[in-house]
Amino acid sequence: MYHHSGSVAQQTAGSVTGILDPRGKDRVQAMLFQRCTWCGTAMYRRLLCPVCQGSDLRTERSEGLGTVRHSTVLHRNTPAARSVSLIEMAEGFVVRGRVIGPPIGIHGGDRVRLSTAEDPVRGEPVFQLVDEPFRAWT
């Protein structure tokens, strides 16, 4: 029987999975993603697997480490320039987020760590650079 508050399985599992909930007390380091039980593909905020179209997804917790795949500087809808980056996480999924730091200093290949699971304004994850890369004359 369907109920708007979720299925019985989700309600029973809520007490166990509440530890990994990004809205919980461990909000700073908790990033949840889905993994397809059929083909093993990792994905972020999906209803169906993009590879096999399976709907049997299990929720896992990311360690929060990733690499910048692409970064763009935006100047609209904000008083100052901000960066929007595609981050490839160590678990194999790609997420769009913001990297803290000067937008001109963020490049593809930079290693990042999750800072906040969800920005309160834009609702996207926020990352920080793990180490400043050496870039001579760039």
N, C-alpha and C positions, 0 to 999 in steps of 0.2 A: 504494500500500500504506500502510495506517495504522500509525503507530508512536506510542506514548504520549509521546514527547519532542517531537512536532510533525511537520509535513510537511516534505518535502525543500525546498520553496520557503521555508518559514519558517526552516529551518536555514541555508540559503544566504544569506538576507537578514539573518540575525542579526548578521553582522559589520558590515554597513552600518548597520542600524537600532540597533545597540547604543549608538551615540552619543546617541540620543534616549530611551534606556531610563531611566525614573524611578528605577530602583534603582542607576543608574550613578554616576559621580563628579560629574555635573552635577545632582544630585538636587534642589538648592534651586530651580532655575528651570525644570525640565522637567515640563510637564504635557502628556500625550499625549491626543488625542481622535481620533475616527473621522469620516470624511466619506464619504458615499455617492457612489459613482462614477456612479450613474444619475441621481439628482435633485439632488445637491450638498448635501444636508442634513447639518449638523454635529451630532454627538452625543457623549456621554461614557459610556464603558463599556457599549456595547450590542453585541448579536450581530446584530440585524437593524435596518434603517432604520425608524424609526417612521412615516415618510410613505409610502414605496413598498414596504416589507417586503423590500427587496433585501438580499442578503447579501454583496455585493461592496463592502467597505468598505476605504478606505485610511487608514493612520495618519498623522496630522500632529502637529506640535508647536505648542502654544499660546504666544502671547507672554506670557501671564500677567496681562493687564489685563482688568478687568471692572467691573461695576456691581452693587451690592446691589439685588436685586429685592424681597426680603422677609427680615426677620430676626426671630427668636424667642428669648426668654431661657428656658433650661431650668434647673431646680433639682434634678432627680433624678439619681441615680447619680454624684454629684460633690459634693465638700465645698463648692464655691463655685459661684455661678451662672455659666453659660457661654452664649455665643450660638451659634445654629445659623442659618445664612443660606443663601438661594438666591442664587447669583451668576450673572448673565448675562455670559458672556465675550464679548470683542470679536469672536471668530470665529463667534458665533451659537448656541452651546450653553449649557445651564444646568447648573450643578453645585452640589451641596450641600456646604457647607464651614463652617469656623469663621473668624471675623474676630477678629484680636488687638485688644484694647482693652476699655474698659468696656462691658459688654453694653447698658447704657442709652444709650450714645452712638452706636450703630450704627443707621442708618436707611436706608430705601429711597432709592435715588438716589446713595448715597455711592460714590465710585470707590475700587476696591481693586486691589492688586497681589499676585500669588502670592508667598508667603514660603517655604512648604515644600510640595512636591508631594504628600506623604503623611504625615500625623500618625502617629507610631509606635504610639500607643495606640488611636486610633479609626479609622485608615486613611482619613481624609478630608483633602482639601487644606486648608491654612491660609493665610489672606490677611491683609494689613495695609492700613490705610487709606492712600491715596495722599496726601491732604491733608485736614486738619481743616476741615469746612465751618463757615461762620459761622451759628450758630443763636442768635438773640437771644431770650431769655426762654423757652426751652423746656426 
